[in-house]
Amino acid sequence: MGQRLRPTAAEMFAPADFLQGILLVSSFGFWAVMLGLMPVLLFRVWLAG
């Protein structure tokens, strides 16, 4: 197929920045689920039951 013209996302960022981004996204997602999505899902399961 030939060589890639653009680097992949993993090659564009340094490992430290990549891990920091993962931690930031995972922590944000964790709090979003805990504060918002979990009560909604539990409420819908309670209604369905």
C-alpha positions in Angstrom: 0.0 0.0 0.0 3.0 2.3 0.5 4.1 4.4 3.4 1.8 6.6 5.5 2.0 10.3 4.8 0.6 11.3 8.1 1.7 9.9 11.5 -0.7 8.1 13.7 -2.1 9.6 16.9 0.3 7.5 19.0 3.3 8.8 17.1 2.2 12.4 17.2 2.1 12.6 21.0 4.8 11.8 23.6 4.1 8.8 25.9 3.8 11.2 28.9 1.2 13.4 27.1 -0.6 10.4 25.9 -0.9 8.9 29.4 -1.9 12.3 30.8 -4.7 12.6 28.2 -5.9 9.1 29.0 -6.0 9.9 32.7 -7.9 13.1 32.0 -10.5 11.5 29.8 -10.9 8.5 32.1 -11.3 10.7 35.2 -13.8 12.9 33.4 -15.8 9.9 32.1 -15.7 8.4 35.6 -17.2 11.5 37.2 -19.7 11.9 34.4 -21.0 8.3 34.9 -21.0 8.6 38.7 -22.8 12.0 38.8 -25.1 11.7 35.7 -25.4 8.5 33.8 -25.6 6.0 36.7 -28.7 7.5 38.4 -30.5 7.7 35.0 -29.7 4.1 34.2 -30.7 2.8 37.6 -34.0 4.8 37.4 -34.7 3.3 33.9 -34.0 -0.2 35.2 -36.2 0.4 38.2 -39.0 1.6 35.9 -38.5 -1.4 33.6 -38.6 -3.8 36.6 
